[in-house]
């Protein structure tokens, strides 16, 4: 919607805001990944989990967004997809083990 309005300043602000929030998510997720995997499997575990998730959810996002818009005739319908994936992530955080004060496994 910001891009459609044609204001370059609004587009830059919108993209900068998006980049800021993506940075917040990525910073936390990679720290959590490092605590989830043993050192021997850490590199492969982080690479597989991050890339498969990006492929499955990020790669299909344009298709799902288009499908949602055409099905509902609402341009804001893809926001529901984003909210659903955010809720899944939020629920998953309750299943992570706390590692504070513990030596990470080798």
N, C-alpha and C positions, 0 to 999 in steps of 0.2 A: 504494500500500500504506500510505503514511503517512496519507493522507486517510481511508482506511477505518478506521484505528484510533481515530479520533475525538479525538486529542489536539491542541488548538489550538496548543500550544507546538511540538510536533513538526512540524505543518503549516507554521508560520511559519519554523522553522529550515530545513525542506526547500525552501520557496519562496525564502528568502533565499540558500541555497546555489546553487540553480539560477540565480537572478538574478546572483550573483557570477560564475559560470562563463560565462554568456551575455555579460556585460560584458567578460570577458577575450577571448572570441572576437571580439566586435564591435570592440573596440579594435584588435586586430591586423589584422582583415580590412580595415577601412577605411584603415588605414595602407598596407597592401599594395595596395589598389585605387588609391590616389593615386599610387603608384609605377608601376603597370602602364599607366596611360593618359596620353597626351599632354594638356597643359593644355587644348587646344581641345576635346577629346572627354571630358575627365575627368568632368564632371558627369553627362553622359548615360551614359557607360560604367559609372560606379559605380551609378547608378540602375537601369539595365537589368540588370546582372549580379546585383546584390543582390536586386532585386525578382523577377526571373524565377526565381532559385534559391529564394527563399522561397516563391514560388507553387508551383513544381514539387515541392519536397521537403517544405516545411512544410505546404502546403495538402493534400497527399495523405497526410500522416503519420497522421491519425486513421483514415483508411480502411485504410491498410497495417497499422497497429497492430491494428485490429479483425480484419482478415483473418488476420494472423499468430496472434493469440490463438485464433481459431476453428479455424484449420487445425491448430495444434500442441497445443491444449488446455493451453497454458502461459502464464500471465499475464506472465512475464518475456520472452517472445519479442520484444516490441518493442525490447528492449535490443539485440538482434542487429541490428536496422535502424539504430539509433543508432550502434552500433559500425561497421557497414558504411559509413555516410556519413562517420564520423570517419576511417576508413582511407582513403577516397577523397580526403578533404581533405588528409590527411597525405601521401599519394603526390603530390598535385598541387603541394605546396609545393616539391618537388624540381625542378619545371619553371619556377619563378619566377626571373627574372633578378635578380642582386644589383645594387643601385643605390647602394650606400654610396659616398660620395665623388664621385659623378657628378652633374652638373647635370641636373635633371629637364627633359625635352623640352617645348618650348612648341609 
